[in-house]
Amino acid sequence: MRRQPIRFVTFLAPNMRSVYQRIAQAVGQRLRRETTLEVGASFDVFACGEADVGFICGLPYVELARQEPPPVVPLAAPVLQGERYGGQPIYFSDVVVVRASPHHAFADLRGRSWAYNDPDSHSGYNITRYTLVRMGETRGFFGAVVAAGFHQRALRMVARGQVDASAIDSQVLAIELRDHPDLVARVRVIEALGPATIQPIVAARQVSVALRDDLRAALCALGDDPGLRDALDYGYIARFVPIEDAAYDDIRAMVAAAEAADFLTLR
């Protein structure tokens, strides 16, 4: 009897979609299973049995993990290339402004306009909210807050002067600045927020424990696969490592701080 394909779904930045496609295919080859990759529209796909494996942000992972039982289980997470990551599964949110901006730190942005990618994003939304809580600035710090839809669009809004600043996932930003050199001359980073535990690859809870173990092992072997090295290098990924739920306690703490301050919406 033919086994069903392993259904992967991504909720992460579009500039990494081709990498996730290659990863899904490589995992399928290792497990001798067909795979598919779709772009997710709702996290309900895990509970509804419509997806088996997901590339998701740490913030929605933490929110999903609150459910009883949680609809997803963490498998692995990437370790990014570069000294700033210290060989750990972490990333940053780089605060960018137009290059000619007079601002030199996040605290300088009082009254200025801000773009975020999505309220389900840790790097673009949750960590900004947490930073403001720590500053005691939970009401009206920004002059305007604009939803961009995804990091690449927020970055270009800054570059065009449509907004004053935004926090961009450091992996996404590195790819965009490499692939679009014109942006290098138009924006600059004034501060790095974080680090935080990087986005997990998760399995839906209905996936068997045996298959979860196989998926985790396959993902963690990809860093040594010469046939995948070009795709991983494109995304600045050194390797994947196993990840546990407790690794996301840092993001949980940031959510808890925002909830305690009754500051759930950037404004």
C-alpha positions in Angstrom: 0.0 0.0 0.0 1.4 3.4 -1.0 2.1 5.7 1.9 0.7 9.3 1.8 3.3 12.1 1.2 4.6 13.9 4.2 2.9 17.3 4.0 5.2 20.2 4.9 3.8 23.8 5.3 5.7 27.0 5.8 4.6 30.2 7.6 7.9 31.9 7.3 9.5 34.5 5.1 8.9 34.1 1.3 12.6 34.6 0.5 13.3 31.2 2.2 10.6 29.3 0.4 12.9 27.6 -2.1 15.2 26.5 0.8 12.3 24.9 2.6 11.3 23.2 -0.6 14.8 21.7 -0.9 14.7 20.7 2.8 11.4 19.0 2.4 12.6 17.1 -0.6 15.9 16.1 1.1 14.0 14.8 4.1 11.8 12.8 1.9 14.7 11.2 0.1 16.2 10.2 3.4 13.0 8.7 4.6 12.0 7.3 1.2 8.8 9.2 1.3 7.2 11.7 -1.1 6.9 15.2 0.3 4.9 18.3 -0.5 5.3 21.9 0.6 2.5 24.4 0.9 2.3 28.0 2.1 0.2 28.0 5.3 -2.8 30.3 5.8 -3.9 29.1 9.3 -2.2 27.3 12.1 -5.3 25.2 12.4 -3.8 22.9 9.7 -1.9 21.0 12.4 -4.9 20.2 14.6 -7.1 19.5 11.6 -4.7 16.9 10.2 -4.0 18.9 7.1 -0.2 19.2 7.6 2.4 17.0 9.1 5.5 19.2 9.4 5.7 23.0 9.7 8.3 25.8 9.5 6.8 28.2 12.0 7.8 31.2 14.1 8.6 30.9 17.8 5.7 33.1 18.8 2.9 31.0 17.3 4.7 27.9 18.5 4.5 29.2 22.1 0.8 30.0 21.6 0.1 26.6 20.1 1.9 25.0 23.0 -0.6 26.5 25.4 -3.3 24.4 24.0 -4.2 21.1 25.7 -3.0 19.0 24.2 -0.6 21.1 22.0 -1.2 20.4 18.3 2.5 20.5 17.5 5.7 19.0 18.8 9.1 20.7 18.2 11.6 18.7 16.1 14.6 20.8 15.2 15.9 24.3 14.6 18.5 25.9 12.4 21.9 27.2 13.6 22.8 30.1 11.4 26.2 30.9 10.0 28.1 33.8 11.5 29.9 34.7 14.7 27.0 36.6 16.2 25.0 33.3 16.5 27.7 31.5 18.5 26.9 28.1 17.1 23.5 28.2 18.8 19.9 28.1 17.5 19.2 31.8 18.0 18.6 34.9 15.9 18.1 38.6 16.3 15.7 41.4 15.2 17.7 44.1 13.5 16.2 47.5 13.8 16.6 49.3 10.5 16.2 52.9 9.4 16.8 54.8 6.2 20.6 55.4 5.9 20.1 59.2 6.1 18.1 58.9 9.3 19.2 61.0 12.3 18.3 58.1 14.7 21.0 55.9 16.2 19.2 53.7 18.7 15.7 52.2 19.2 15.0 54.7 22.0 15.4 57.5 19.5 12.3 56.4 17.7 9.7 58.0 20.0 7.0 59.5 17.9 8.3 58.0 14.7 6.5 55.6 12.3 7.1 51.9 12.6 6.3 48.9 10.3 5.9 45.4 11.5 5.5 42.3 9.3 2.8 40.3 11.2 1.4 40.2 14.7 2.2 36.4 14.8 5.9 37.2 14.4 8.3 37.2 17.3 11.1 39.0 15.5 8.9 41.7 13.9 6.2 42.1 16.7 6.6 40.3 20.0 10.2 41.4 20.7 9.3 45.0 19.8 6.4 44.8 22.2 8.7 43.3 24.9 11.3 46.0 24.4 8.8 48.7 24.9 7.5 47.0 28.1 11.1 46.9 29.5 11.4 50.6 28.6 8.1 51.4 30.4 6.7 52.6 27.1 3.4 50.8 26.7 1.2 53.6 25.4 1.8 55.5 22.2 5.6 55.3 21.9 5.4 55.2 18.1 3.7 58.0 16.1 2.2 55.5 13.8 2.3 51.7 13.5 1.8 50.1 10.0 1.2 46.4 9.1 3.5 45.5 6.2 2.6 41.8 5.7 6.1 40.4 5.7 9.6 41.4 6.5 10.7 42.1 2.9 7.9 44.6 2.5 8.6 46.3 5.8 12.3 46.6 4.9 11.4 48.3 1.6 9.0 50.6 3.3 11.9 51.8 5.4 14.2 52.1 2.4 11.6 54.2 0.5 11.1 56.5 3.4 7.5 55.4 3.9 8.1 54.6 7.5 10.9 55.5 9.9 11.9 52.1 11.2 11.2 48.4 11.5 12.6 45.3 13.2 13.7 42.7 10.6 14.5 39.0 11.3 18.4 38.9 11.0 18.4 35.9 8.7 15.8 37.5 6.4 17.8 40.8 6.4 21.1 39.1 5.6 19.5 37.4 2.6 17.8 40.6 1.3 21.0 42.7 1.6 23.0 40.1 -0.2 20.5 39.5 -3.0 19.5 43.2 -3.4 22.7 45.3 -3.0 20.8 48.5 -3.6 19.3 48.1 -0.2 22.8 48.3 1.4 23.1 51.9 0.4 19.6 52.8 1.5 19.2 51.3 5.0 21.3 50.8 8.1 20.9 48.9 11.4 20.8 51.0 14.5 20.2 48.3 17.1 19.8 44.5 17.5 17.0 43.2 19.7 17.5 39.8 21.2 18.8 37.2 20.7 15.9 34.8 20.9 15.5 31.1 20.1 15.1 30.7 16.4 12.0 29.4 14.6 11.3 25.7 15.1 10.5 23.0 12.6 7.5 21.2 14.2 5.5 18.0 13.7 1.8 17.8 14.1 0.9 15.8 17.2 -1.0 13.2 15.2 2.3 12.3 13.5 3.5 9.0 15.1 6.4 9.2 17.6 8.4 6.9 15.3 8.0 9.2 12.3 8.8 12.3 14.5 12.0 10.6 15.5 12.9 9.8 11.9 12.1 13.4 10.8 14.3 14.9 13.6 17.2 12.6 12.7 16.8 13.4 9.0 16.7 17.2 9.6 19.8 17.0 11.8 21.7 15.1 9.2 21.1 17.7 6.5 24.1 19.9 7.4 26.4 17.1 6.3 24.6 16.6 3.0 26.8 18.0 0.2 23.9 17.9 -2.2 22.0 20.4 0.0 24.9 22.7 0.9 24.1 25.3 -1.7 20.5 25.6 -0.5 21.5 25.8 3.2 24.2 28.4 2.4 21.6 30.5 0.5 19.7 30.7 3.8 22.9 31.1 5.9 22.1 27.8 7.7 25.1 25.9 9.1 23.0 22.9 10.3 19.9 21.8 12.2 19.9 20.7 15.8 17.3 19.0 17.9 15.1 21.4 19.9 12.9 21.0 22.9 9.9 22.9 24.1 11.8 24.5 27.0 14.1 26.2 24.5 11.2 28.7 23.8 10.9 29.8 27.5 12.6 33.0 26.5 9.8 33.9 24.1 7.2 32.7 26.7 8.8 35.2 29.2 8.5 38.0 26.7 4.8 37.2 26.0 4.2 37.0 29.8 5.7 40.4 30.3 3.5 41.9 27.6 0.4 40.3 29.1 1.3 41.4 32.6 1.6 45.0 31.3 -1.7 44.6 29.3 0.3 45.6 26.2 -0.7 43.1 23.6 -1.1 45.5 20.6 1.6 47.8 19.2 0.4 51.3 19.1 
